[in-house]
Amino acid sequence: MDPVQRVKRDVVIANRILAQQGVLDAYGHVSMRHPTNPNKYLLARSLSPAIVEEDDIIEFDLDGTPPADEKRPLYLERYIHGGVYERRPEVMAVLHSHAEDVLPFTISKKVRLRPVIHNVGDMGSEVPVWDIADKFGHDTTLLVTNMSQSRDLAVCLDCNRLALMRGHGFVCVGRSINDLVRLSVFIPRNARVMMNAMRMGEFMALSEGEVQARLKLDTESPALKRGWEYWAREAGVGHLLED
């Protein structure tokens, strides 16, 4: 299969999985870096993730510019993806989500989101929180609608897998689309577990050694790709797995 068509199918699979798993609702989006041109990425037109199809996937320049003949509505926050790809050449997939279970940790002044279940050990020990008001003031919509804002968010993300966005959601990155989807599915679950543990009193987060061990796992191993294959079938797009 043509590599661009393969990526388009994978972006569709990712959208459908993340919608079915409740990571994305009517809003939010997921992209992949172009397979042969690192200065482009593939992202759907402005459409709810649960109904994205191959024909909806568009090639964008890193600054968010679509093809000249593209007339369909586009995601306002597509700039998030280009800002991350521009700063992080090793990143191959990017997600922006508003998952409700994560939102309390974007606004808490006392509690930071930590990895507490093994599935998210590779999200890292510390999760930065980006506040758009720090650089762009308190008169924005909190949406990332230009490259200046996306680049500032990418600076906050730095070398991490995950960054929270104050009062908004989070951005997550992956070394592959399977890697990104797997981690993103478990991030809201980790937030729920941590919140429930806090109600019980003190809790234990993963140690730095445990985090580093998870980061060394092969994300393309059969064990870690099992979720991608299962969730794709659960979301009704298992047929797109085949070349």
N, C-alpha and C positions, 0 to 999 in steps of 0.2 A: 504494500500500500504506500502511496505517496506520503512522505513524512508530515506534510502540512495537513493532509486529510486525517492522518492518525492523531495528530494533536487536536484537531477540531473535534474528533470523536471523544477524545479524552476530556476535553473541556465540557462537552455535553454530559458525559458520565459524571464528572465531578459536580456539576450543577445539580444534577438529578439526585445524586447521593446526598449532598449536603442539604438539599431541600427536604428529602425524605427523612433524614436524621434530625431535622429541626435546627441545624446550624445556620441555615439561610431560610428566611421566610419570603415574603414578596419582594424584599429588598436584599442588598448584599450581592457580592459577585466574586467570581474566581477566574483566574487567568493562567496561561502558560506562556513562557518565553517561546519565541519563534524557533523552530528546530534547526534552521539553517542561517538565520540572520539574527544575531543577539541584540540588535538594535530595534527589534520589533517584538510585540507580544500579541497573543490572540485572546480576545475577550468578546463576550456576547454583546449584541446591541442592548439597549435599555429594555429589559424583559425580566419577568419574575423567573427565578432559577428553575422552578419545577416544570416549566414549559419550554426551556431552551432546546433548540434543535441545531443540527449541523449548519443549516443555511443562515442561522442567526449569528454565527461566529465571524468576527471582523479582525483584520490585521491592523494594528495601530503602531505608529512610531512611538518611541519612548516618551515623547512630549505630549502624547494623547491625540495626535493628529490621525484621523482615519483616512482611507483612500478618498481621493478627490470626488469620486462619483457617489459616495455614501450619503444617502438622504434620510436614512432612518434615525429615530431618536437614539441618543447615546447616553450611557451612564454619566451622571454629573461628576461622580467621584472616580472616574477611570484614571485620573492622574495619580492616585495612590499607587497603582501598579507600576507605572513608568518610573516614578520616583524611587521605588525599591529596586527595580531591575537596573536602573542607572547606577545606583550606589553599590549594589551587591551582585557582581557578575556570576557568582556561583549559584544564585537563586534561580530556580527553573519554574516555580509556581508561586502565586500570591493569592491570598484570600482576604476579603474584607467582610466582616460579619457584625451583626448587632445582637447576637445571642443574649437573651435576657438574663440568664444565670450569671453571665460574666459582668454585667453592667454595674452591680454594686461595688465591685472592686475597682472600677474606673473612677469612682467618686469618693471612696473612703479615704480619710486623712490618716487613719491609724493602721489599717490592715492591707497588706499587699497580697496579691494572688501568688500562691506557691504551688509547686507540684506535690501532690499528696497521694496520688495513685500511680502505679508503675507505668501505665500507658502513656503518661505525659512527661515522663522523666526527661525526654529530649526537648522539652520546651525551655529548659534551663532553670537554674535556681532562682534567678531574679527576673522579674518582668517589669520593664519600664512603663511608665504612664506618661503619655503625651497629652499636653493641654494646649489646644490651639490658641488660647488666649494669651499664653506666655509671649508669643511673638506677634500675633495678629489681632490682639485686643478682644474685648467682650462684645463686639458688635457683629460677629460673624454668625452664620447659621450652624456652626460647628461641622459643616461639611467641607471636605477637601476638594476644592473646585479649581485649583490651578497648580502649576508645577512648583511655585515657591512654597506653598503649604505642604505639598507631597514630599519635597526634598527635606523640609524641616522634620516631618514625620519620620522619614527614612534615617535621618541623623539620630533621632531618639531610638529608633529600632536598633541602630548600630549593627553589631554582629549577632544579635539575638534572633531567636525563632519567632518571638511574639512580642507585640507591644499593645498596650491598652490605650484607648482614646477616650479622654475624659467626657463622660456623659453621652457617649456615642457608640462605642463598640470596640473592635480590635482588628489588628492586621496580623496575619501569620504567613510565614514563608516556608517553602519546602525545597528539598534537593531534587524532588520529582513530584509529579502530581499525586501519585500514590502516597508518598511521604506526607505531603501537605494535607490530603483528605483524612488520612488516618489520625494525625495529630489533632486536626480541627474538630473531628467528631468527639474526641475525648476531652477537649478543653472545657466545654460547658459542663460535662459530667464531673470533671475534676472540681470545678467551681461549686457545683451542688454538694459534692462530698465534703469539701472544705467548709462550706457554710453550715452543713449539718453537724460536722465535728466541732465547730466553734460553739454551737449551742450546747454541746455536752461538756465544754470546758477546754482544757489544753489539748493540743493535737500535735502529731508528729508529721513534719514534712520530709520529703526524700532528702537524704544526705547528699553532699557534693559528690562523693564517690559514686553513689547510686545514679546521680544525674549523668556523670561522665561515662559510666558504664552503658547507660541507655543511648548516649550520643554516639557510641562506637558501634552500635548494632547496624547491620546491613539492611538498609531500608527497602532494598529490592529483593530480599530473601523471601522464599515462599511463605514463611511464618508471618512476616509483616505485610505481605501483599494479600494475605487471606481476606482481610477486611474489605479491601478494594473490590475483589471479585465477588464476595458475598453481598456487599451492600449494593453493587451495581445490579445484581439480579433482583434484589429486594426492591430496588427503585424502578424496575421494569426496563432497564437498558442493558441487560446482560448480553444481548446480541451485538452490542457495539464493541464488546471486548475482542471480538474476532477480527482478524485482518482480512 
